[in-house]
Amino acid sequence: MATTAEPLTKPPSAAPPRRGSASRRRSTPLTIAMLAVLAYFLLPLFWLLVASTKSTQDLFNSFGLWFSHAPQLLTNVKQTFAQDDGVFVHWLLNTVMYAGVSAVGAALLAAAGGYGFAKFRFRGDRFSFNLVLGAVMVPATALAIPTYLLFAKAGLVNTPWAVILPSLVNPFGLYLMRIYAQDAVPDSLLEAARIDGAGEARIFGTIVLRLLAPGLVTVLLFTLVATWNNYFLPLIMLNDPNLYPVTVGLSSWAAQAQNGGAGASSDMLALVVTGSLISILPLVVAFLLLQRYWQSGLAAGGVKQ
């Protein structure tokens, strides 16, 4: 008996792959806005790089956003380091000391204070933390004159401590570390360490600081940049040019160039611009070296729930 073969059914063809969701979310206005923001931040840096290759005459006679016919970046750099018997190197070292000590000290104090507010309960803790929040709203320039009068009474004016000690106080950093420590440091991990016999100082130094590393680096970088770029506080606190940071030192050079004071040269403005370019390079290096610490989830898996 002959049997009829059933026709083979062809499996349905797979649907063509859809485009990624990222391509559907592209927005031309948003892209244009981001490019405008990028240009807003990068154009001043590009101008600084271009201006550092020019002489003082070319700064006024050539197009601002392009190089002149005779670039002289290396010449400007050599003259900047040689001007006034190499005082620019001294200013750089002062700035590194002020910013480095202030950043490390402020980060450690903020970590200790934030951890204390987050994990300990004591009388007046909420009121004290509200005072910290109120201090965030006070501009630093409003405290400069009272700080100067206080340091004058203590005999600390015209010393490095006059710049370092005020920079150690960072209310925003303490607030940031308190918020970060509240979630980054598990209470069960602290209890386990206490049961094992560890003291509070050992817990903070060996456990808490490692868990707070991303927040610690954030506060360190913020304080580093703020102290490195600080101008008004060193201006009113320091009288000795040998104690000047880069900001105040370059400002004194700019004043000499405008007023034609002693030691002023025809290329003084070019040296000020070149010195500004050199002064931002350490900040760029610091960001590149420390950015890998900006990651979350260091405490993930540290405690089994």
Steps between C-alpha positions, in 0.01 A plus 500: 500500500653823391532767759518862422790681659401792711655823384787612715416813687766762478587649837416863527789719412660685785402861533769741386704630790379824631723794536643556843303702745789744520455599136129569556583725792724730303391860519639763268415797729659322795813426297527863394453613859774265623737619228430859603577417864818319393612803298419727795741307724772423245529832317665681796754219530566510128546878515743460789703246304507721192581817695791327674676468165490874429703801598335795671481684168337202327243476780354831383575485125398145404175303503429378851395147415786409269878490507720783383753480218787458745401268788733519800359267764837362610643850521209615716537198727872563548446868571220420747725273706793744476311821583595661835765235573260208460237616748228325297640161605479614862138604450420161348655317795306719742178424317569126503564514875192710578267299279641157586496541878160669492345237273624201701413659833156617390417160349599313819311743727193484276515118496529482880223754556269351237551149636428623852178673399387200296572214741494648852220659699578763760327793664462788257604303192214631285555857612873472429438358155253780426776746588719328243227535239469868588874547465482367143294806406754750636742624227869471581562867414264607778723324754832628364519820706389339831748220435776755442423680827496170689830386350654843566421459869657153493811624318449272201468767230768480229565132574402186303253410776295807411414331167493135612287516816195674347511258206465201734142600579275362227130492600389371160757221520375398845141499373600292197689247713210469743260415217752260345593325824136437585470246216861403426582374852271209605402493866539122511863532390568745783332270753706205376820699545399605851418141594850400380644750746598784266494850646327793336826656383611173341160451336515848351859466380487148357138453389309827472762695305519226236125495458490880480777518239285637210346770718837573658660555160210723396544727800877495451471614139244769579720640777812468286345705219350757739829554685708497181281771344450697822600862454326723751606321819875488420478858375390635838698254713844512337738794460822318417537428126693184587181361657272584208309224319481505121176698492631794702842484337365520146272783608802694622668446164190624321499810719867564415423466130216750520676752721851455364644431842845379591592173335238533229600392151343551159374138493360498854140443387610204289674358807182540704301306241767230471519472878122453512528212253777335700305541825200297379705202384538349851122511544449314174753236608329466840162440337643242260675311780210503748203448269526121525399524865164646402305179504215376707419170659822446694298358789297265276562142604688602816212378717280200428138594542 
